Amino acid sequence: MHGDYRLGNFIFGEEGLRAVIDWELAHWGDPMEDLGWLGVRSWRFGGKQPMAGVGERARFFAAYETAGGCPVDRERVRFWELYGNLRWGVITITQVANYLAGRSRSVELASIGRRRRRRNGSC
C-alpha cells in the first residue's frame, strides 16, 4: 500500500502516469484503503467529482481493474474514504495545535490546519 495515494503524489507525462512518489507512509494493509484515500474530500481541491476531484467512482474503479488492479470492493472503499476524511480532520487539528502551542514553527502546519474549516467559514 502506498499510504498517501492522491494526485499530489503522481507524476504524469504525455503518455500518462509516469511515477507514484512520496512513499514514506507505505505499509501492509487493505488495497482498498489507497482507493478510499484518493476519494477523501480534501484531495478534491474544489473539484466536483469524488475521485481526486476529477473522476467518477464507477469509471475510476473500472479503469483500475482493467489496468490490472485487484477487484474493487466498493463497500470497503467507501469505509476507507469515510475513515480517511475523519483521519485527515484529526491530522489537521493536531498539526495546527502543534503550531499554535509553539511545538513547531512550521508555516506548513499552520496552513494545513486552516483546512479544518468548512467552506462557509464555520467549524
C-alpha positions in Angstrom: 0.0 0.0 0.0 1.2 3.5 -0.8 -0.4 5.2 2.2 -0.8 8.7 0.6 -2.4 7.8 -2.7 -3.6 11.1 -4.3 -2.9 13.3 -7.3 -0.3 15.3 -5.5 1.9 12.2 -5.4 1.5 11.3 -9.1 3.8 12.4 -11.9 2.1 12.5 -15.3 3.7 12.8 -18.8 2.2 12.9 -22.2 2.0 9.1 -22.2 0.0 9.1 -18.9 1.2 8.1 -15.3 5.0 8.1 -15.1 5.5 7.6 -11.4 3.9 7.5 -7.9 6.1 9.3 -5.4 6.2 10.0 -1.7 6.3 6.5 -0.2 7.1 7.2 3.4 3.6 6.1 4.6 3.8 2.8 2.7 2.6 -0.2 4.8 0.9 -3.6 4.5 -2.8 -3.4 4.5 -6.1 -3.4 2.6 -5.5 -2.1 -1.0 -9.0 -0.5 -0.8 -7.5 1.9 1.7 -5.5 3.6 -1.0 -8.6 3.9 -3.3 -10.6 5.3 -0.4 -7.8 7.9 0.4 -8.0 9.1 -3.2 -11.7 9.9 -2.6 -11.1 12.0 0.5 -12.8 15.3 0.1 -9.6 17.4 0.9 -7.9 15.8 -2.1 -10.6 17.1 -4.5 -9.4 20.7 -4.1 -12.8 22.1 -5.1 -13.4 19.6 -7.9 -16.9 18.2 -8.3 -16.0 14.5 -8.9 -15.4 12.2 -6.0 -12.2 10.6 -7.1 -9.5 13.2 -6.6 -11.9 15.9 -7.8 -11.6 14.7 -11.4 -13.3 11.3 -11.8 -16.4 9.3 -11.1 -16.2 6.3 -8.8 -17.6 3.7 -11.2 -15.4 4.8 -14.1 -12.3 5.0 -12.0 -12.9 1.6 -10.4 -13.5 0.0 -13.9 -10.2 1.6 -15.2 -8.4 0.5 -12.1 -9.5 -3.1 -12.5 -8.8 -3.0 -16.3 -5.2 -1.8 -15.6 -4.5 -4.8 -13.5 -5.6 -3.7 -10.0 -7.4 -6.2 -7.8 -11.2 -6.3 -8.0 -12.6 -3.2 -6.2 -14.8 -3.8 -3.2 -16.9 -0.7 -3.3 -18.2 -1.1 0.3 -14.6 -1.3 1.6 -13.5 1.7 -0.5 -16.4 3.7 1.0 -15.4 2.7 4.5 -11.8 3.8 3.9 -13.0 7.1 2.3 -15.1 7.9 5.4 -12.2 6.8 7.6 -9.8 8.9 5.6 -12.0 12.0 6.0 -12.0 11.6 9.7 -8.3 10.8 9.8 -7.4 13.9 7.8 -9.6 16.0 10.0 -7.7 14.8 13.1 -4.4 15.3 11.4 -5.2 18.9 10.5 -6.4 19.7 14.0 -3.2 18.1 15.5 -0.9 20.0 13.2 -2.4 23.4 13.9 -2.5 22.6 17.6 1.3 21.9 17.4 1.8 25.2 15.6 -0.3 27.2 18.0 1.3 25.6 21.1 4.7 26.5 19.8 5.9 22.9 19.4 6.5 23.6 15.7 7.0 26.9 13.9 6.3 25.3 10.5 4.2 27.6 8.4 3.1 24.4 6.5 1.4 23.1 9.7 -0.4 26.4 10.3 -1.7 26.4 6.7 -2.7 22.8 6.7 -4.6 23.5 10.0 -6.7 26.0 8.1 -8.2 23.2 6.0 -10.2 22.0 9.0 -12.7 24.8 8.4 -15.7 24.3 6.2 -16.1 26.4 3.1 -18.7 28.7 4.7 -16.2 29.5 7.5 -17.8 27.6 10.3 -16.1 24.7 12.0 
